[in-house]
């Protein structure tokens, strides 16, 4: 798969990193992720990469790999050149063992990253280098979607959290806690998107970026997207407008979050 990097410096840094980790034992794959992998990056974008190892290998070698990566990044001409290209054109590199586990969702946290993590690593990434079949085996395990029983449980859970946030909005508005009302509305919006993807068995990219692309192009819900920006068009912050926006979003939940 060809990749359209935003600048020659992004491409040179990616190739340098790929070559470096291809020489490290136990590394299974070097993955380009996020905006660069999808051809959406600009000169100001960071270069996102994941280094994939098996769980046992990462557990035993993480400290060493982090050390050699730190030394390499400081001495690499390609990486240092990238830092000069744009305002935030740095390398954001992480190590991953291919283990995905749901968790981290609470009554006040907003959406968790379970589906986003799977999507960005296994669906929307571009392998720049591979050794063995570990990456492909992970794709076979998690794609096209995870276990149906788990999916149903997570859909019910996320929908419940979403409605809980929405039902708190008018209560906080009545108490004139407008910033908390907005926070609850924002979290509910993220959970609505999360549930929307779970209901359709599609992995998302993010819940706060590329929303139009995801809703219109990936999910094919152009009519739905037309409603979403208006949820945050609030002309008077200290008013009952947020309670009305919560009501509108709840109506979308009832219409679109169904089995």
N, C-alpha and C positions, 0 to 999 in steps of 0.2 A: 504494500500500500504506500503510495507516494504521499509526502507531507509537504505542505506549503508553509514554510517558516516565514515569519514577518520580516526578518532581516538576515543577511549573511552571518551576522554574529550569533544569532540564535541557533542557526544551523550548525555553525562550527562548534559551538559549545556543546550541543547535543551529540554530535559525532565524537567529540573528545571524551565526553562522559561515557558514551557507549563503549568506546575502545578501552577506556580505563577499566570499567567493570567487567568487560568480557575476559579480562585477564585475571580476575579475582576468582579463586576457587569457590565452589558452592553456589555461585550466582546462577539463577535459572533463566532470567530474562531482564532486559532493560526496556522499560516502557515509557514512552512519551505520553503524557496525559493532559487533560484540561484543554485550554484554548488552543495551544499550539497543535495538539493532536487533531483538533477538529477544524483547523484552518481559520480560526476566529481571532487569533492573537494579533496584537499591534506591536510597534517597536517599544512601547512602554510596558508590555506584558512580561511577567516572569516566565521562566522556562520550567515547567513542572515535569518531574520525572519520578518514576517509582522503580526501585531495584527489588526484584522478586527472588526470594529464597524459600526453601521449605521451612516449616516451623522449627524443626530441630536445628537446622543450619543457622537460622537467624538467631535463635536463642543462644547458641554457643559463640556466634561470631559478630553480633551486633556492635559491641563495644569496639572491637578491632576495626570493623568496616567503617564505623563512624569516624574513627581516628584517621584512617588512611584517606577517607573522603575529604576530611577537613584539611589535611595536608595537601592533597592534590588540588582542591579548589583554590587554595591560596597561592599555589605556584603555577597553575594553568594559565597560559597566555590567553587561550580562547575564552575561559570563564571570566578573567579579569577584563577582557575587551567587551564582553557582554554587559558588564556593569556600567559601561560608559554610554551605552546606546540610548537608553530611555530612562525615565524617572524611576521605574520599578523593575527594570530589566535585570533581575537577579535569578539565580537558580534556586528553585524550591524542590529539594530532593528528599525522598523518604524511602525507608526500607519496609517491605511488606512480605508477610509470610503466607498470604493467600487464605488466611483464616478470617471468616466473616461471622459475626455473632450479633444478633439483635440485642438492644439494650440502650440505656441512657435516656429513655423517654420518661418525663415526669409531668406533673400537672402544670408546671410553669416553665418548662424548658423549650417548648416548640418542637418541631420535628427532629427525630434522631437521624443519624447518617447511614443506617444500614443499607438501604436501597441505593443511595447516592454512592456509597463506597464501592459496592459491587459494580454499579454501572460505569463509574469512571475508571475502574481498574480492568474490567473484563469486556465491556462493550465499547466504550468510547476511547480507549487507549490505542496506541500504535506501537507494536513491538519493534524496537530498533535492533535488537539482538536477542537470540534465544539459544539456550543449550538444553537439550532434552525436551520433554513434552509436558512439563509441569504446568505451564501457562495454558496449554490446550486442554489438559485434564481438568483444570479449574473451570474453564469455559464450558466443558461438557457437563460438569457437575451443577453449575449455577444458571446456565442458559438453556432454553429461552427464559425460564423463570424458576424461582425456587419452589420448594414443596407446597402443594396446594393447601394442606392443613395449616401450615404456618402462615400462608398468605391470608387465609380466611381469618385467622386469629389476629394478625397484624392489621388487617383492614378494620375489623371491629374495634380494636384498641385505638387506632389513630382517629377513627371517626368519633369515638367517645371523647378523646382528648380535645379534638377540634370543637365539638359542641360545648364542652365544658368551658373552654376559653370564650366562645361566643356568648354563652349565657352569663358570663361574668361582666361583659362589657357594659350593659345597661345598669348593672348594680354599681359599678365603679363610676359611671357617669353621674348617677344620682348623688354620689358622695363627692362629686367634683374632683375625682382622681383621674384627670384626663390623660395624663401620660401613661398611667397604668392601663387605662382603657385602650390606648393606642397599642401598647405592648401586647395586650391580649389579642387584639384584632390582628396584629402582625403575625403572632404565633399561630393563630387559627388559620390564617391564610397559607402559611407554610404547611400546616397539617392538612389543609384541603388539597393542596398540590400533591402532597405525599400520598394521601388516600386515592386521589385521582389516578395516579400511576399504578398503585397497588391493585386497584379495581380492574385496571386494563392489562395487568401483567406485563408492564413495560418498566424498564429501569430509567430513572431520571438522571439528569446532569447536576442540577442544583435546584434549590427552592427560592433563591434570591437573585439568580442571574439567568439569562437566556430563557426567560419565562415565555415570551412570545414564540420563540423558535420551538420550544418544547411542546407548548399547548397546541399551536397551529400545525407545525410540521411533523413532529414526532407522534403526537396523539391524534392529529387531524381534527381538532376541535376549534375551528376558526370562530364559530358562533359564540362559543364560551369565552374565548379570549376577549372579545369585544366588551364583556362585562367587567373584566378584572381591573383595568386601570382606574375605572370609576370608583372602585371600592376605597381608594385612597385620595380621591379628590374631595378634600374637606376644606371648605371655605371659612369656617369658624371653628377653631379647635375647641374652645371652651363652650360647647353646646351639646345638644343631643344628636348631632350628626353622626357621631361614631356608633351610637346605639342603632341608628338606622342602617349604617353600613354593616354592622354585625347581623342585622335582620336580613339584609340582602345576601350576605355570604351564606347564611344558614339556608336560605332558599336554594342557593346553588348546591349546597351539600345535599339537600333532600332530592334535588333533581339529578345530580351526576354521580353521587357516591352510592351506587346500588350494585348488587351482584347481577 
